[in-house]
């Protein structure tokens, strides 16, 4: 895909995220799910863990609609680029949560504590979302 097309796609996604922060319409949620996933990467790169968990949970909630949105896109290169971007974002978050769980375990945090259980649950949900998107976008 030509770089100019990717830049335009990113601009459109950025505009969508500003206008539709938490939309109620399923089609609109699908459009912003990629931006929510990008927000996760930004938040987890140094901001508060609680805020990160909330954004991850929100993104996982709308990730299912993303596959349908990808299928509706007419340009195959854009479909593939969006699917890859979502997959990379989810993979980064899975790695980050795994590292958080390992660090908590090494520091002696009880594996049954509410924070550890929430992180473990989030990890499973993120992995399931990634697998679902991979299935839904296979052959796009």
N, C-alpha and C positions, 0 to 999 in steps of 0.2 A: 504494500500500500504506500502511496505517495505521502511523504511527511506532512504536506499541507492538509491532506484529508484527516490525518490523525490530530493535527492541531485544531482543526475545525470541530472535530468530534469532541475533543477535550473542552473547547470553549462552550459548546452546546450543553455538555454535561454539567459544566460549572454553572451556567445560567439556570439550568433546570434545578440544581440543588439550592440555589438562592431563592427561587420562586416557590419551591415545593419542599420545604424543610421536612414536614411530617404530613404528607398528603393522605387523604382517606380513600381516594380512588385507586383501585388495584393497578391500573395502567400507569398512573403517576408514581406509585410506589416502586414499580419496576424500573422506571426511569431514574430514580434517585438512589437505588440500591447500590450501584457502583460507587457513587459518591460517598455513601455511608461507609462502605468498605475502605475507601481511601482515607476517610476521617479516622477510622480505627487505627490505621497505620501511623497517622500523625499523632494521635493521642497516646498510643502505646510507646511511641519513641521518646517519651520523657515526661508525660503529664500524669495525672492521678489515675491510679488503677481502678477506682470505683467508677469514674467517668468512662474509662475505657471499656469496662465490663458492660455498662449501659449501652454504649454505642455498638459494641459487638452484638449484644442481644437484639437491638433494633435492626441492625443490618441482617442478621440471620433471619429475622422475622420477614423481611422483604426479599430475601435472596431467591426464593422460589419463583417470584414474579419476573425476575431478571431473565431467566431462560426464555420465557415467552416473549419478552421484549427483544431479546437477541434474535429469535426466529423471525420476528416481524421486520427487522432491518433488511432492506433490499440489497445493500452492498455486502458481498460475502467477506471482503477484507475487513470491513468494520465489524461484522459479526464475530469473526475470529479474534480480532484485536480486543473486543470487549470481553469475550469469554476468557481469553488469556489473562487480561488485566484482573478480572474478578478472581481467577484461580490463584494468581500470584498474591493478591491481597489476602485471600483466605489462608494461603500457605504461610505467609508471614505471621499472621495472627496465631495460627496453630503453633508455630515454632516459638513465638513469644510466650504463649500461655504455658507450653511445655517447660520452657526455661524458668518461668515463674514458679511452677509447681516443684521443679527440681530444687530451686533455690530455697523454697519454703521447707522442703523436706530436709535439706542439708542443714538448715538453721534450727531444726528441731521443732518446727510447727507441727501440731497434731494433725494427722491426715484426716481426722474426723471433724476438724474445726469448720465452722460455717464458711469461712473464706476459702479454705482448701476444697471443700465440697462444691462451692459455687464455681471455682476455677475449673475443677475436674468436669463438672456438668457442662460448662461453657466449651471446654475442649472437645468433648464428645459432640456437642451441637455444631461446632465449627467444622469438625471433620465430616459430619453427616451432611452439612450444607455444601461442602466442597464436593463430596461424592455425588450428591444430587445434581448439582450444576454440571458436573462432568457427564453424568448420564443424559441430562436434558439437552446438552449442547453437542453431544457426539454427532459428528457429521454435519455440523452447521455450514 
